[in-house]
Amino acid sequence: MCEVWEAMNLRFLFAMAVSKCVYYGMRLLGRQASYLPGWFAVKLCPDYLRHIRKAETVICVTGTDGKTTTANLLSDLLAATGRTVANNRIGSNTEFGIATAMTCSVTLSNRCRVDAVVLEVDEHYARIVCPKVRSDYIVITNVLRDSLQRNAHPEYVAGKLAQIDCPHAKLILNADELCSALLLPENPRVYYAIARQEGDGVTPPNRVNDCPDCPRCGAALRYDYVRYAHVGHVHCEKCGLASPAAEWLAMALDGEHHRLTLRHGEETYTLPMLHDSVFNIYNELAAVAVLSEMGLSMDEICAALEATPLTKTRLDQIQVKGVAVVSMMAKSNNSLPVSMVFDYIRRKPGKKAVILALDDLDESKSSERIGWIYDTDYEFLNDESIVQILATGVRCWDHQVRLLLAGVPREKLVCKQDELAAIEQLHCKDLESVYLLHDMSSYSRSVTAMEKIRKVLEGAL
C-alpha cells in the first residue's frame, strides 16, 4: 500500500511540476493559460484534484445562469475582507480549467498558499469536480433553459446536478427557483429569496415556462407571485409542495438609492445593492449567504459590498453629455437571459436606444440553430420608451424579422452586420440612455463599440 501511495505521490508531483511549467511558460508568451496547464495535470495524474492540497474553504458555484457573476463577486468580496483567494475567473470552468486554478493555489511542494478557493463549475462537470475538490459550499444559482444545442432542457441539467456526490457540502440555493431548490435533498442547505415586489405578477410573463407542473405529482403549479420564467413563489394545490422558506430574504429593493433590506431570522439589515436588475440581486444574495455561512459578520460583508463593483465584462456604464451608455452582457443562444435583459431595459425610465450585438457563436462557426431567437421575448422591446433598435452581427436579419414579428415598427429599426457602421446611424436627439447588449466572448468588441457610441454622441449633442 505504501509503495502504491509513493508511486501515486510521485506521479502527482510530476504532474504539478509540468502544469506549473506550462502555466508560467504560457504567461510569458502572453497567453491566458486557463486550460492547458490543467489539461496536462489531469492527463498525467487523473486523480490530480483529489491529491492537491485544499484551502481552508472551497466554494463551488454552478447553475445555468449567474455562476460567473456570483463566483467573481465572491472572489472580490473575500479579497476585500483581506483574505487571499484563488479562482478560475480567467477562463475555463471545466475540470481542466479548475485544475489550473488549483495548481495556482499551491506551492511546488503542495502547500496551499491561499485562504479560500472559489470555483465556477460548468453544470456538466459539477458531479466530477465538487467531490474531488471536497467542496465546503456549493452554490446552485438556478436551473433554467439554456442553449438548446448544449443542454437540451432544464430536466437534463437538473439530472446532471443531481449526480453530485458531496454529502458534507452545504448547499446555497435560490428558494424562488423550484428546479434547483429541490436538488440533493440529503445535503444541508441554506435558501435565499426575494419577497414579493411591486411589478411581480401571478402568471409567468415569458414565452417560455419550463416548470408549469408540480415535479412531485404533475398537477398544475399555482404562483403566489412570479417575476420571470418560473422564478417566484409557487405551490401545488394537490400535493402541498411549495417553494421552501428562505433564511435570507430580501424584503425591500431601493433601486434609486442602491440599497436592499435583508431579513435573516429576527434580524434585518440594510445592504448596498450592486445593481438594480433582479437577476444580479439574486447573485448578490447568494454571495451574502455564503459569506455569512463562512462566519463573516454583516459589518464585514457590508463593507466589502461597498468596496466591490460588479465585473465590467458583465456590466459597465459611462455618461456622455447627460446620456447614460450602458454595456450589458446578454447570453445569446439562450432565450431567457436575453429576455430578462430586454425586460430590464423596458422598465427603465426615459427614451432609450438598444444595440444588439449577440452573435459571437455564429461568427466563430456556422450555425443553423436560430430557434432561441423565437423563444426570446422580443415583444419586451416593443415599447414606446425604446425609440431605436440597432440589430448587428451576422444574424442581424434574423433579429430584424423577429423584431417585426414582435410588432416593433420598421422605422425604429437599423439592420447592419457591422456594429460600428450601425452605431453611426444612432438617433441621438432626446436620448436619455443607450444600451449595448453584447455576447459572452465579445467584451473586447463592446469596448470598441462603447468608444464609438461616445464619439457619435459627442458629435451630435
Backbone torsions as a table, in degrees:
resi	resn	phi	psi	omega
1	MET	NA	-42.6	179.4
2	CYS	-61.8	-39.6	-180.0
3	GLU	-65.6	-39.8	178.7
4	VAL	-62.8	-44.2	179.7
5	TRP	-63.4	-42.5	-179.6
6	GLU	-63.3	-40.0	178.6
7	ALA	-64.3	-43.4	179.8
8	MET	-66.8	-38.9	-179.8
9	ASN	-62.7	-42.7	177.6
10	LEU	-64.5	-40.0	178.9
11	ARG	-63.0	-43.3	178.9
12	PHE	-63.4	-46.7	-178.5
13	LEU	-63.5	-37.0	176.6
14	PHE	-65.2	-43.6	179.0
15	ALA	-61.8	-40.2	178.8
16	MET	-65.3	-42.7	-180.0
17	ALA	-61.6	-43.5	178.3
18	VAL	-63.9	-44.6	-179.2
19	SER	-59.7	-43.6	179.5
20	LYS	-66.1	-39.6	178.2
21	CYS	-63.1	-43.8	178.7
22	VAL	-63.2	-43.0	-178.4
23	TYR	-60.4	-54.4	-176.5
24	TYR	-68.3	-32.2	175.8
25	GLY	-63.9	-44.5	179.6
26	MET	-67.5	-37.0	178.8
27	ARG	-65.2	-36.3	176.3
28	LEU	-63.7	-29.2	178.7
29	LEU	-85.8	2.9	178.1
30	GLY	82.7	16.2	179.7
31	ARG	-93.8	159.2	-178.9
32	GLN	-70.6	-34.7	179.1
33	ALA	58.8	47.3	-179.1
34	SER	-96.1	-18.0	-170.7
35	TYR	-120.4	-51.3	-170.6
36	LEU	-63.1	-40.5	177.7
37	PRO	-58.6	-41.0	178.0
38	GLY	-69.5	-32.7	177.9
39	TRP	-61.4	-46.9	178.2
40	PHE	-61.7	-42.6	-177.2
41	ALA	-60.4	-47.5	-176.1
42	VAL	-73.6	-35.9	178.8
43	LYS	-67.6	-36.9	179.4
44	LEU	-78.5	-28.7	-179.7
45	CYS	-143.6	93.9	-176.1
46	PRO	-55.2	-28.2	178.6
47	ASP	-96.6	27.4	-175.9
48	TYR	-53.6	-46.8	-176.5
49	LEU	-68.2	-23.6	177.7
50	ARG	-75.6	-32.8	-174.2
51	HIS	-87.2	-25.1	-174.2
52	ILE	-68.6	141.8	-176.4
53	ARG	-68.6	135.1	-175.4
54	LYS	-96.4	153.0	173.1
55	ALA	-73.2	170.3	178.9
56	GLU	-59.7	-34.1	-180.0
57	THR	-131.7	128.3	176.0
58	VAL	-120.6	122.4	-178.5
59	ILE	-117.9	126.1	174.7
60	CYS	-110.8	135.3	179.9
61	VAL	-121.3	121.8	-179.9
62	THR	-138.3	-178.6	-177.4
63	GLY	127.4	173.2	-176.5
64	THR	-71.4	-56.3	-175.4
65	ASP	-125.5	147.5	173.6
66	GLY	92.6	-3.4	-175.5
67	LYS	-70.0	-36.3	179.1
68	THR	-66.0	-48.2	-180.0
69	THR	-61.3	-43.7	-178.1
70	THR	-66.2	-44.4	180.0
71	ALA	-64.3	-44.1	178.3
72	ASN	-63.6	-40.6	179.7
73	LEU	-63.9	-43.8	177.5
74	LEU	-59.8	-44.5	178.3
75	SER	-59.6	-45.1	-177.7
76	ASP	-67.4	-39.7	-179.5
77	LEU	-67.1	-42.4	177.8
78	LEU	-63.2	-40.8	177.8
79	ALA	-64.2	-36.0	-179.9
80	ALA	-67.8	-21.1	176.9
81	THR	-89.5	4.1	176.9
82	GLY	93.1	6.4	179.6
83	ARG	-89.2	147.9	175.0
84	THR	-88.0	138.5	-171.6
85	VAL	-135.4	137.5	168.5
86	ALA	-109.7	146.0	179.8
87	ASN	-156.5	175.5	179.4
88	ASN	-113.9	36.3	-176.1
89	ARG	-69.1	-17.4	-177.9
90	ILE	-76.8	-8.8	180.0
91	GLY	178.2	-114.8	-163.3
92	SER	-63.9	135.4	175.8
93	ASN	-108.1	19.3	174.5
94	THR	-91.8	-178.3	-177.4
95	GLU	-57.8	-38.0	-177.6
96	PHE	-69.9	-41.5	177.2
97	GLY	-64.0	-37.0	179.3
98	ILE	-70.5	-36.9	175.3
99	ALA	-61.7	-37.2	175.8
100	THR	-61.8	-46.3	179.9
101	ALA	-61.4	-41.2	-179.8
102	MET	-68.0	-36.0	175.5
103	THR	-58.4	-40.8	-178.9
104	CYS	-72.6	-13.8	-176.7
105	SER	-87.9	-6.8	-176.2
106	VAL	-127.8	162.5	174.2
107	THR	-83.5	175.0	179.7
108	LEU	-64.5	-21.8	177.2
109	SER	-92.6	12.6	177.3
110	ASN	67.2	36.8	173.1
111	ARG	-102.3	123.9	-178.0
112	CYS	-67.3	135.1	-176.7
113	ARG	-118.4	15.9	178.3
114	VAL	-129.1	160.3	178.4
115	ASP	-82.8	-31.1	-176.3
116	ALA	-149.4	153.1	173.7
117	VAL	-122.0	127.8	177.3
118	VAL	-117.0	119.4	-173.7
119	LEU	-120.4	122.2	167.1
120	GLU	-80.5	125.5	-173.4
121	VAL	-122.7	124.6	174.5
122	ASP	-59.3	141.8	-176.6
123	GLU	-56.5	-33.2	-179.0
124	HIS	-70.4	-25.2	-174.3
125	TYR	-104.7	-5.2	-176.4
126	ALA	-59.2	-39.3	-178.9
127	ARG	-66.7	-23.4	178.5
128	ILE	-88.0	-45.2	-170.3
129	VAL	-78.9	-47.9	-171.5
130	CYS	-56.4	-45.5	177.3
131	PRO	-66.8	-37.3	-176.7
132	LYS	-66.5	-36.9	-178.9
133	VAL	-91.5	1.5	179.2
134	ARG	51.4	63.4	-177.2
135	SER	-59.1	135.3	171.8
136	ASP	-84.2	-36.4	179.5
137	TYR	-134.6	137.7	174.3
138	ILE	-123.5	116.0	175.2
139	VAL	-93.6	121.9	171.9
140	ILE	-111.0	104.9	-170.6
141	THR	-66.8	-43.4	-178.5
142	ASN	-177.6	168.1	170.1
143	VAL	-128.6	100.4	-176.3
144	LEU	-125.8	175.1	177.4
145	ARG	-63.8	132.2	-179.8
146	ASP	-117.2	-171.5	178.3
147	SER	-60.1	130.3	-171.8
148	LEU	-64.1	-36.3	-176.4
149	GLN	-70.8	-17.3	-177.6
150	ARG	-106.2	-41.8	-172.1
151	ASN	-123.1	4.3	169.8
152	ALA	59.9	-72.4	-176.5
153	HIS	-157.7	161.7	-175.4
154	PRO	-59.7	-32.6	179.1
155	GLU	-61.8	-34.3	177.6
156	TYR	-64.5	-44.7	179.3
157	VAL	-65.2	-44.7	179.6
158	ALA	-61.0	-37.4	178.3
159	GLY	-63.3	-37.3	176.6
160	LYS	-65.8	-45.5	-177.8
161	LEU	-68.7	-29.8	179.6
162	ALA	-67.3	-13.1	179.8
163	GLN	-87.9	0.5	177.9
164	ILE	-66.1	120.4	179.5
165	ASP	-110.0	83.5	-176.0
166	CYS	-142.9	67.6	-167.5
167	PRO	-63.2	-22.6	-178.6
168	HIS	-82.5	-15.9	-174.6
169	ALA	-73.6	139.3	174.8
170	LYS	-89.0	129.9	-178.8
171	LEU	-89.7	140.3	172.8
172	ILE	-114.0	112.6	-167.7
173	LEU	-128.6	151.3	177.3
174	ASN	-87.0	110.4	-178.7
175	ALA	-66.3	-20.1	-179.3
176	ASP	-83.0	-5.2	-179.1
177	GLU	-119.9	101.0	-166.7
178	LEU	-64.6	-35.3	-175.8
179	CYS	-61.5	-41.0	178.8
180	SER	-85.0	-28.9	-176.8
181	ALA	-63.8	-24.4	-176.5
182	LEU	-95.3	-0.5	-175.9
183	LEU	-71.9	151.1	171.7
184	LEU	46.7	62.6	-172.7
185	PRO	-63.6	-17.1	-179.3
186	GLU	-82.1	-14.5	-178.0
187	ASN	-81.6	146.2	169.2
188	PRO	-62.5	150.9	-172.8
189	ARG	-151.7	157.4	172.8
190	VAL	-133.8	135.2	-178.9
191	TYR	-108.9	147.6	170.4
192	TYR	-126.6	156.8	-177.8
193	ALA	-164.0	172.8	174.0
194	ILE	-119.8	126.6	178.4
195	ALA	-65.6	166.9	-179.1
196	ARG	-57.5	132.7	-178.3
197	GLN	-119.9	159.8	174.0
198	GLU	-59.4	130.9	-177.7
199	GLY	103.0	-17.8	174.7
200	ASP	-70.6	141.7	179.1
201	GLY	-109.8	-167.9	177.9
202	VAL	-118.7	0.9	173.4
203	THR	-127.7	140.7	-178.9
204	PRO	-57.7	132.0	-174.6
205	PRO	-85.8	-10.3	-172.4
206	ASN	-96.6	162.9	174.6
207	ARG	-64.9	-27.7	-175.3
208	VAL	-108.8	130.7	170.4
209	ASN	-138.8	106.4	-174.4
210	ASP	-92.6	5.3	177.8
211	CYS	-137.8	61.1	-179.2
212	PRO	-79.4	-21.4	-173.4
213	ASP	-117.9	153.8	-179.2
214	CYS	-63.7	125.7	-179.8
215	PRO	-70.2	-12.0	179.8
216	ARG	-92.2	-46.6	-173.9
217	CYS	-120.7	-11.3	176.9
218	GLY	89.2	-3.8	178.0
219	ALA	-73.2	161.4	179.5
220	ALA	-66.8	134.6	176.9
221	LEU	-78.8	148.5	175.8
222	ARG	-112.2	135.5	-177.5
223	TYR	-98.7	123.9	169.0
224	ASP	-73.4	-37.3	168.8
225	TYR	-162.9	152.9	179.5
226	VAL	-145.2	141.9	-178.1
227	ARG	-116.4	-29.8	169.4
228	TYR	-161.7	151.2	-177.2
229	ALA	46.4	-124.0	177.0
230	HIS	-108.3	20.6	-177.2
231	VAL	-86.3	116.3	-178.9
232	GLY	167.7	-155.6	179.7
233	HIS	-110.8	123.3	-173.8
234	VAL	-127.2	162.3	171.3
235	HIS	-150.4	158.0	177.1
236	CYS	-109.2	121.5	-178.6
237	GLU	-73.6	-16.2	-177.4
238	LYS	-86.8	-50.6	-174.7
239	CYS	-109.7	-8.3	176.6
240	GLY	89.8	-1.7	177.1
241	LEU	-60.1	138.3	-179.5
242	ALA	-147.3	161.6	174.3
243	SER	-57.8	136.4	-178.6
244	PRO	-68.4	155.0	175.1
245	ALA	-70.3	143.0	-176.2
246	ALA	-101.8	131.7	174.0
247	GLU	-70.0	-32.8	179.7
248	TRP	-114.9	110.0	-173.5
249	LEU	-124.9	117.1	174.8
250	ALA	-76.9	116.1	-174.4
251	MET	-90.4	-49.5	-176.6
252	ALA	-128.0	136.5	180.0
253	LEU	-118.0	113.1	-179.0
254	ASP	-106.0	90.9	-177.9
255	GLY	-67.6	-30.8	-177.6
256	GLU	-65.9	-42.0	-177.7
257	HIS	-103.6	4.8	177.6
258	HIS	54.4	53.9	177.5
259	ARG	-135.3	145.5	173.4
260	LEU	-128.8	145.8	177.8
261	THR	-100.5	123.2	-172.5
262	LEU	-119.3	130.0	177.8
263	ARG	-106.7	132.8	176.3
264	HIS	-135.8	106.8	-174.6
265	GLY	63.4	-125.2	179.1
266	GLU	-90.6	-5.8	-176.1
267	GLU	-95.8	148.4	176.2
268	THR	-126.9	135.0	-177.2
269	TYR	-128.4	150.9	172.1
270	THR	-109.9	121.7	-175.2
271	LEU	-119.7	156.2	170.3
272	PRO	-62.8	139.4	173.8
273	MET	-100.9	114.2	-174.2
274	LEU	-69.0	-30.4	176.3
275	HIS	-157.5	149.6	-173.8
276	ASP	-89.0	3.1	175.3
277	SER	-77.3	136.6	-172.8
278	VAL	-62.2	-34.5	-178.9
279	PHE	-68.0	-32.8	176.1
280	ASN	-78.1	-26.4	174.1
281	ILE	-65.9	-40.7	174.9
282	TYR	-59.0	-42.9	178.5
283	ASN	-61.4	-41.8	179.0
284	GLU	-64.5	-41.4	179.2
285	LEU	-62.3	-40.2	178.3
286	ALA	-60.4	-43.9	-179.5
287	ALA	-64.9	-42.4	179.2
288	VAL	-61.7	-43.0	-179.9
289	ALA	-61.6	-42.3	179.1
290	VAL	-62.7	-47.8	-176.9
291	LEU	-62.6	-39.7	178.1
292	SER	-65.4	-41.7	178.1
293	GLU	-63.3	-28.4	177.2
294	MET	-74.5	-12.1	178.1
295	GLY	104.9	5.4	177.7
296	LEU	-73.1	143.5	177.6
297	SER	-77.5	160.3	178.6
298	MET	-66.3	-29.0	175.5
299	ASP	-63.9	-42.7	177.5
300	GLU	-63.6	-43.1	-178.2
301	ILE	-65.0	-44.3	179.5
302	CYS	-61.1	-44.7	-179.9
303	ALA	-62.8	-39.7	179.1
304	ALA	-66.5	-40.6	178.6
305	LEU	-63.9	-39.2	178.6
306	GLU	-60.8	-30.9	-174.9
307	ALA	-95.1	1.4	-169.4
308	THR	-125.1	113.6	172.4
309	PRO	-86.7	165.2	171.3
310	LEU	-68.5	153.1	-179.0
311	THR	-61.5	133.4	-176.2
312	LYS	-63.6	-24.7	178.9
313	THR	-67.4	-19.9	178.2
314	ARG	-96.2	-33.7	-174.5
315	LEU	-157.6	130.2	177.6
316	ASP	-147.3	151.8	-178.2
317	GLN	-150.3	137.6	173.3
318	ILE	-132.4	163.8	176.3
319	GLN	-114.1	130.8	178.3
320	VAL	-128.3	103.9	178.8
321	LYS	51.2	45.8	176.2
322	GLY	85.9	-1.8	178.4
323	VAL	-102.8	127.0	176.6
324	ALA	-80.7	124.2	176.4
325	VAL	-110.0	114.1	-171.9
326	VAL	-116.3	125.8	174.3
327	SER	-103.7	123.6	-178.5
328	MET	-129.0	139.2	174.6
329	MET	-79.3	128.6	175.8
330	ALA	-127.4	115.2	-170.9
331	LYS	-74.1	95.0	-175.3
332	SER	-72.2	172.0	-170.6
333	ASN	62.3	15.9	-177.4
334	ASN	-145.8	104.8	-167.6
335	SER	-64.5	-40.8	-171.1
336	LEU	-67.8	-48.1	177.9
337	PRO	-58.9	-37.8	178.8
338	VAL	-67.3	-42.3	177.2
339	SER	-60.0	-40.3	179.9
340	MET	-63.0	-39.4	177.7
341	VAL	-68.1	-42.3	176.4
342	PHE	-56.9	-45.3	-178.7
343	ASP	-64.3	-41.2	178.4
344	TYR	-60.5	-43.6	-176.8
345	ILE	-65.9	-44.3	-176.4
346	ARG	-65.8	-25.3	-179.6
347	ARG	-81.7	-13.0	179.1
348	LYS	-76.9	142.3	-178.1
349	PRO	-73.2	160.0	173.6
350	GLY	92.8	167.9	179.6
351	LYS	-80.0	134.0	-170.5
352	LYS	-132.6	151.0	166.2
353	ALA	-117.1	144.8	-178.4
354	VAL	-124.3	129.9	178.2
355	ILE	-113.1	120.2	-178.9
356	LEU	-97.5	117.7	177.2
357	ALA	-132.1	73.3	-163.4
358	LEU	-116.1	19.3	-165.6
359	ASP	-117.6	38.9	-176.6
360	ASP	-67.3	-33.5	178.4
361	LEU	-64.0	-44.9	-177.8
362	ASP	-70.6	-20.6	176.0
363	GLU	-78.2	-32.8	-176.9
364	SER	-83.9	-25.9	178.9
365	LYS	-154.2	147.4	178.9
366	SER	-67.7	131.6	-179.6
367	SER	-139.7	132.0	178.4
368	GLU	-95.0	-0.8	-173.5
369	ARG	-85.5	101.7	178.6
370	ILE	-118.9	11.8	-178.4
371	GLY	-57.8	-31.9	-178.5
372	TRP	-59.8	-30.7	-179.6
373	ILE	-62.4	-34.4	-177.5
374	TYR	-86.9	-8.8	169.8
375	ASP	-90.3	-12.5	-175.6
376	THR	-86.1	143.2	-176.3
377	ASP	-84.8	73.4	175.1
378	TYR	-65.9	-17.9	176.6
379	GLU	-58.2	-27.3	177.9
380	PHE	-62.8	-24.6	179.8
381	LEU	-84.6	-8.9	176.5
382	ASN	-84.5	72.8	-173.3
383	ASP	-134.5	141.3	-176.3
384	GLU	-60.7	-29.9	-177.3
385	SER	-73.6	-17.9	178.5
386	ILE	-94.0	106.9	-170.3
387	VAL	-93.6	-17.2	180.0
388	GLN	-154.3	141.1	176.4
389	ILE	-129.3	123.7	179.0
390	LEU	-105.3	110.4	178.1
391	ALA	-93.5	121.7	-176.0
392	THR	-127.4	173.8	177.4
393	GLY	91.8	175.6	-174.4
394	VAL	-67.2	-18.2	178.2
395	ARG	-104.0	20.1	-173.9
396	CYS	-57.9	-36.8	-178.6
397	TRP	-70.1	-35.2	175.8
398	ASP	-64.7	-41.1	176.5
399	HIS	-63.3	-39.2	-179.8
400	GLN	-64.5	-44.1	178.5
401	VAL	-58.4	-44.9	-179.0
402	ARG	-65.5	-38.1	177.5
403	LEU	-64.5	-40.2	177.5
404	LEU	-64.8	-41.2	176.7
405	LEU	-63.3	-28.8	178.7
406	ALA	-79.3	-2.4	176.8
407	GLY	92.7	7.9	179.5
408	VAL	-70.6	127.2	179.5
409	PRO	-58.7	138.8	-177.3
410	ARG	-59.5	-33.9	-176.8
411	GLU	-67.3	-14.5	176.5
412	LYS	-83.6	-9.8	-168.3
413	LEU	-101.3	139.9	167.1
414	VAL	-123.0	132.5	-175.6
415	CYS	-129.9	108.8	178.5
416	LYS	-145.9	139.3	178.8
417	GLN	-65.9	-39.8	-179.0
418	ASP	-81.3	112.8	-175.7
419	GLU	-66.3	-32.2	179.3
420	LEU	-68.4	-37.4	175.8
421	ALA	-67.0	-37.4	178.0
422	ALA	-64.4	-40.5	-177.7
423	ILE	-62.5	-29.0	177.9
424	GLU	-62.4	-20.7	179.6
425	GLN	-96.8	15.4	179.2
426	LEU	-65.4	127.8	176.6
427	HIS	-84.1	108.7	-170.4
428	CYS	-90.9	-18.6	-173.9
429	LYS	-63.9	128.5	175.4
430	ASP	66.4	7.8	177.5
431	LEU	-68.8	140.8	174.8
432	GLU	-110.1	-21.2	178.0
433	SER	-157.6	151.8	175.2
434	VAL	-127.3	128.6	179.7
435	TYR	-112.2	120.6	176.3
436	LEU	-104.3	114.9	-178.6
437	LEU	-103.1	115.7	-177.1
438	HIS	-117.5	163.2	-177.8
439	ASP	-87.7	178.3	-171.2
440	MET	-60.4	-42.7	-173.1
441	SER	-105.9	16.6	-177.7
442	SER	-113.8	28.1	-179.1
443	TYR	-61.7	-41.8	-177.8
444	SER	-60.7	-37.9	177.3
445	ARG	-69.1	-32.9	-179.9
446	SER	-66.7	-31.0	177.0
447	VAL	-64.0	-43.7	176.7
448	THR	-62.6	-42.2	180.0
449	ALA	-65.3	-38.2	178.3
450	MET	-62.4	-39.7	178.4
451	GLU	-65.4	-38.4	177.6
452	LYS	-64.6	-42.9	177.6
453	ILE	-60.3	-41.9	178.8
454	ARG	-57.4	-47.5	-177.5
455	LYS	-65.2	-40.8	179.8
456	VAL	-64.5	-43.7	179.5
457	LEU	-66.1	-42.6	-179.9
458	GLU	-64.6	-33.0	179.4
459	GLY	-76.9	-22.6	-174.2
460	ALA	-100.6	-24.4	-173.1
461	LEU	-101.2	NA	NA
